[in-house]
Amino acid sequence: MFFQLTLFAGYLYAHLLSFTKNQRLIHGALLGLALVALPQLDADSLERFAANDSPAVGVLLALVRTIGVPFFLLTTCAPLVQRVYAERSRGSPYPLYAASNLGSLTGLLAYPLIVEPMMGLSEQVVWWNRAFVVLLLGLGVVFLQRTTVSRPTRDQRVSAPTRLKMQWLLMAAIPSSLLMGTTTYLTTDIASIPLLWVVPLSLYLITFIVAFGRQRGDVAPVTVRASRFLALAMLMALVMGVNQPAAILLAMSLALLLLASLVCHTRLVALQPPPAALTSFYLYIAAGGALGGVFNALIAPILFTDVLEYPLVILLFVAATQSRAVERWSEELRPAVPVVVGILLLIPLTGLLPGDPQLADGVIRIAVGIVVVLAYRLQHRGFAFPLALVAFFAVGSLLFNPTRHHLVDKHRGFYGVLRVHDTPEGRRTLIHGRIVHGREDLAQRGKCQPDGYYCRRSPLAAVIAQAQTLAAPRSIALIGVGAGNSICYATKAEKWDLYELSPAVDAFARKYFTYLERNNAAQAQTIIGDGRLNLLRSSERYALIVVDGFSSDSIPIHLLTREAVRGYVDHLVPDGLIAFHISNQYFQLAEPIANVAASLGLHAYAKQVDLADDCLPSRWVYLSRSSTPLEGWTQLTGEGDEAWSDEKAHLLSALGW
């Protein structure tokens, strides 16, 4: 959202600048300001932002502090350079917008694949600043060699009709919202694949490149039909709560994003004004992008506990891209009446179904499938098609209400979607995105029996038992609380410090699970905020530090670097241990942790357990000063020179290909 809002601010500046007299003075001042505001790595400043009570505000302030001015100047380049090009060459400047987005796509892909593996953060900043200074010099040559970029006279000014401006806004807002909705849907409901967000963003940029590069305002009919079919298919999957097979849903949602964005961006090409109104055109495109971003990032999480903005923007896309003009609404909507009636009849149908839930569910799905086929036949009947889709989504959401499937509660916030489910097997489960973060046997509620990754046979149990052989009183730290299972191992001789990033996780753990209230610890306190920063501020010395702070299936690298582990070691008693929960679908983290251990003169040991009645499969690594492993643990060898650090950590190197 920061980037979209800053883009809008930059385009607004470029638009207003073209109507001012002192263009050289104003833009020269901005170039000078950008030169003295080059990005710098300021760890202390960033830590202060991270400590902000609102994580969204903290991230926003950190971005403004580090890259605000340089990025603002970069956003002004596209409209201003294209305006100069149009005046000097008399050619169409709009293909340059395709080149601009091609540059963005190149940078997006080059960073994780080329730049990050080759350079540390400090070196990246140095080279980026050098390249930026070269760019500033080039901009100075382009813009400052003339007194002004000629201002349009009153007769030359092109004032686009309000209706046209609203079309620009809408055709830019829909792909922006769809991009964010698709990304959120895929990462929370389908698969927590590392760097998955890069794929939707790349497709979004590609549609800009194709649409503005072709400079043709017509969309192939097959593209429109395919986008509508995919819209209907995705709505059906969302209504029914389908999340398997993941590969097909992943492909469908990405294909819908690609085709829908291409349709909208091609419409923008068809609506582009003469070059004299270029800055106004880009201003509304940026405003639409910012509008979509603000809706998804700020408004939707407040209004919806599910990713409801995703199906809503799909419906908006279908309605907004109807090509036929409406003459008589009664004739326009009449074809949808039978389909809408059929959809509404699904509601009383559910009361006549047999008592077998599986049979009833099957009948409903067949009926819904028939209705969907009828609805798709309306795609060439103007607004009858989107009306049928709205009715289908509204009624279908009632029929396939997730509360029918043992949902206890859910919360949506800055860190994603958190759910509590009661399974048919009698276990209450805490789920973040698609990953289980703790569970409790409902038959054992109040007895503090560890379950899941933390069962009595888990590797963690052995590490805690070893730490409990140290002299009492002892302190134990847990970074990442989840449902609170681990504290069941506490004794009356121990104090437990629980470091939890998300207030919602702590609230759910206390409200729906009994571990944090029914345990034997002499004292247990929860500290909300970044676990590494808060632990390093503590004066406590721990017998054991457990690092289990994963968010969904993403990797908090800052908890695994050499500097982080050195900080943990500084907060250990002489024979203390550090345990890492490294269960992960995609990354193999044992080797990076072993490398960090080797760089600090520590020994690393690993152990894994398989699925059992009360145990989920899990893998753990613990670090110790002792060269003797616990029984059943395997010693790991590491290369200290390859250790991840705050300066350089290449996440893709740990990807399990």
C-alpha positions, 0 to 999 in steps of 0.5 A, spaced: 500 500 500 505 504 501 508 503 494 501 505 491 500 511 495 507 514 493 506 512 486 499 516 486 503 522 490 508 522 485 503 522 479 499 527 482 506 531 483 508 530 475 501 532 473 501 539 477 508 540 475 506 541 468 501 547 469 506 551 473 511 556 471 517 554 475 518 547 473 526 547 473 526 550 480 521 546 483 524 539 480 531 541 481 529 542 488 526 535 488 532 532 485 537 535 490 532 533 496 533 526 493 540 526 493 541 528 500 536 523 502 539 517 499 537 510 503 541 508 509 541 502 513 539 504 520 538 498 525 536 503 531 531 507 527 528 501 524 528 497 531 524 503 534 519 503 528 518 495 529 516 497 536 510 501 534 504 498 537 501 498 530 505 493 526 502 497 520 504 504 522 511 501 524 512 498 517 509 504 514 514 509 518 520 505 516 519 505 509 517 513 509 524 513 513 528 509 509 526 510 501 520 515 502 523 521 498 527 517 493 521 512 491 517 518 490 522 521 485 522 515 481 515 515 481 515 521 477 519 519 472 514 515 467 509 521 466 514 526 466 519 523 461 513 521 457 511 528 457 518 530 454 518 525 449 511 526 446 513 534 446 520 532 442 518 527 438 511 528 436 510 520 437 506 516 442 509 516 449 504 510 451 509 504 449 514 507 454 509 505 459 510 498 457 518 499 458 517 502 465 513 496 467 518 491 464 523 495 468 519 493 474 518 486 472 526 485 471 527 488 478 522 484 481 525 477 478 532 479 479 533 481 486 531 474 489 535 470 483 541 475 482 542 481 487 540 477 494 545 471 493 551 476 490 550 482 495 549 483 502 545 489 505 550 494 505 553 492 499 546 493 495 545 499 498 551 502 496 550 500 489 543 502 489 545 509 491 550 509 486 545 507 480 540 512 483 545 518 483 547 516 475 539 516 474 539 523 478 544 526 473 540 523 467 534 526 469 537 533 470 540 533 463 533 531 461 529 536 465 533 542 466 537 543 460 530 547 458 527 552 462 520 548 462 517 542 460 512 547 456 506 548 459 499 547 455 496 553 453 488 554 455 486 552 448 491 546 448 489 543 455 485 537 454 479 536 459 477 529 459 469 528 461 468 525 468 465 519 466 471 517 462 476 519 468 471 514 472 472 509 467 480 510 468 479 509 475 475 503 475 479 499 470 485 501 474 482 499 481 479 492 479 486 489 477 490 492 483 484 489 488 484 483 484 492 482 485 492 483 492 486 479 493 489 473 489 495 474 493 492 473 500 487 468 497 493 463 495 497 464 501 492 464 506 487 459 503 491 454 498 498 454 499 504 457 503 509 457 498 515 461 499 515 467 494 509 465 491 507 473 492 512 474 486 508 470 481 501 474 481 505 481 481 509 478 475 503 477 471 500 483 473 506 487 470 506 483 464 499 485 463 501 492 463 507 490 458 502 487 453 497 492 453 501 498 453 506 495 448 501 492 443 497 499 443 491 496 441 484 497 445 481 491 442 481 484 446 480 478 443 473 475 444 476 468 447 480 472 452 473 475 455 470 469 455 475 465 458 476 470 463 468 470 465 468 462 465 474 463 470 470 468 474 464 463 475 469 457 476 473 461 482 466 464 485 464 456 485 470 454 488 470 460 493 462 459 495 463 451 496 470 452 500 474 448 496 481 448 497 483 442 493 486 440 489 491 446 490 495 446 484 488 447 480 486 452 484 492 456 484 492 455 476 485 458 476 486 464 480 492 466 477 489 465 470 483 469 472 488 475 474 492 474 468 486 475 463 482 479 468 488 484 468 489 484 461 482 485 459 482 491 464 488 494 462 487 493 454 480 497 456 485 503 459 489 503 452 482 504 448 481 510 453 487 513 453 487 520 451 491 525 447 498 526 450 496 533 452 492 529 457 497 524 459 499 526 466 491 526 468 491 519 465 496 516 469 494 520 475 487 516 475 491 510 473 495 511 480 489 513 484 485 507 481 491 502 484 491 506 490 484 505 491 484 498 490 490 497 495 487 501 500 480 497 500 484 491 500 489 493 505 485 497 510 478 497 509 477 489 508 480 487 514 476 491 518 469 489 514 471 482 513 474 476 517 474 472 511 478 474 504 471 476 502 474 482 498 476 477 493 470 474 490 467 481 491 472 484 486 471 478 481 463 480 481 465 487 480 470 485 474 464 481 471 459 487 471 464 493 469 467 489 463 460 488 460 461 491 453 453 492 451 450 499 453 444 498 457 438 501 454 432 498 458 433 495 464 427 491 464 429 487 458 436 487 460 435 483 466 429 479 464 433 473 462 436 472 469 430 471 472 429 464 471 436 463 474 435 467 480 429 464 481 433 457 481 438 459 485 433 462 491 429 455 490 436 452 493 434 455 500 428 451 501 431 445 498 436 444 503 430 443 508 427 437 504 434 433 504 435 427 507 439 427 514 445 424 511 450 430 511 454 427 506 448 425 501 445 432 503 451 436 501 452 432 494 445 433 492 446 441 494 453 441 490 449 437 484 444 443 484 449 448 484 452 445 478 446 446 474 445 453 476 452 455 474 451 452 467 445 456 466 448 462 469 454 461 464 449 461 458 447 468 460 454 471 459 452 474 452 446 477 455 449 484 458 447 485 466 443 479 466 450 475 467 453 479 473 446 479 476 446 471 476 453 471 479 451 476 485 445 471 487 449 465 486 454 468 491 449 470 496 445 464 496 451 459 496 455 463 501 449 461 506 448 454 503 456 453 504 457 457 511 463 454 514 460 454 521 457 448 518 464 445 518 466 446 526 469 453 525 469 456 532 472 462 531 476 466 526 480 473 526 483 477 521 489 482 522 495 484 520 499 477 520 493 474 516 487 469 518 487 465 524 482 460 525 480 455 531 476 449 528 474 443 532 475 437 528 471 430 528 476 427 531 475 431 538 481 436 537 481 443 537 486 446 532 489 453 532 490 454 524 494 460 521 493 460 514 494 453 512 498 451 518 497 448 524 500 452 530 497 448 536 491 443 538 488 440 544 484 434 545 477 436 548 477 430 552 483 432 556 481 439 556 484 442 563 489 437 564 495 440 560 496 434 556 501 437 550 499 435 543 501 435 536 508 438 535 509 438 542 507 431 544 510 427 550 514 423 544 516 430 541 524 432 540 522 438 544 520 434 550 527 431 550 530 438 550 526 441 555 527 435 560 535 436 559 534 443 561 530 441 567 536 438 570 540 444 571 539 448 577 533 451 580 530 456 579 530 456 572 527 460 566 525 458 560 523 462 554 519 461 548 519 465 542 512 463 538 506 461 543 501 458 538 496 454 542 501 454 548 502 447 548 509 447 550 508 450 557 505 443 559 512 441 561 513 447 566 514 445 573 513 449 579 521 451 579 520 455 573 519 461 570 516 461 563 517 468 558 512 467 552 514 472 547 508 472 542 508 477 536 501 477 534 496 479 540 490 475 536 494 469 537 495 470 545 488 472 545 485 465 542 490 461 546 487 464 552 480 464 550 479 457 546 485 453 549 487 451 557 494 450 556 496 458 558 491 457 564 492 450 567 500 449 568 505 448 573 509 454 572 511 458 578 510 464 573 508 465 566 508 472 563 506 473 555 510 479 552 507 481 546 512 484 540 518 481 536 521 476 540 528 477 538 528 484 540 524 483 546 528 477 549 535 481 547 532 487 552 531 482 557 536 481 563 533 474 564 538 468 563 535 462 561 536 455 561 532 454 555 530 458 549 525 455 544 524 459 537 518 457 534 516 463 531 513 461 524 508 465 521 504 460 517 509 457 513 514 463 512 520 464 515 522 469 520 530 469 518 531 475 523 530 469 528 535 465 525 541 469 523 548 469 527 547 476 530 540 473 533 543 466 535 549 470 539 544 474 542 540 468 545 547 465 547 548 471 551 542 470 555 543 463 556 546 460 563 552 456 562 549 450 560 543 452 557 540 450 550 537 453 544 531 449 540 529 451 533 522 448 531 524 447 523 518 443 521 516 446 514 513 444 507 518 447 503 525 449 506 530 445 509 533 449 515 537 444 519 543 446 514 543 454 515 542 453 523 548 448 523 552 453 519 550 459 524 552 454 530 559 453 527 560 460 526 559 461 534 563 455 536 556 451 538 554 444 536 548 443 533 543 436 533 537 434 529 531 429 531 525 428 527 518 424 529 513 421 525 505 421 525 502 418 531 496 418 535 497 424 539 503 427 535 504 431 529 510 430 524 515 435 527 523 436 526 527 440 531 534 442 532 538 444 538 544 448 539 549 446 545 556 448 548 556 440 549 559 436 544 555 430 547 548 429 543 542 427 547 540 420 546 537 419 539 539 426 536 544 426 530 549 431 530 550 436 524 556 439 521 556 446 518 560 451 515 561 457 519 563 461 513 556 460 510 552 462 516 546 467 515 547 474 518 543 480 518 547 483 513 546 477 508 541 471 508 539 468 502 533 464 503 532 460 496 538 457 498 534 453 503 529 451 499 528 444 498 527 443 491 
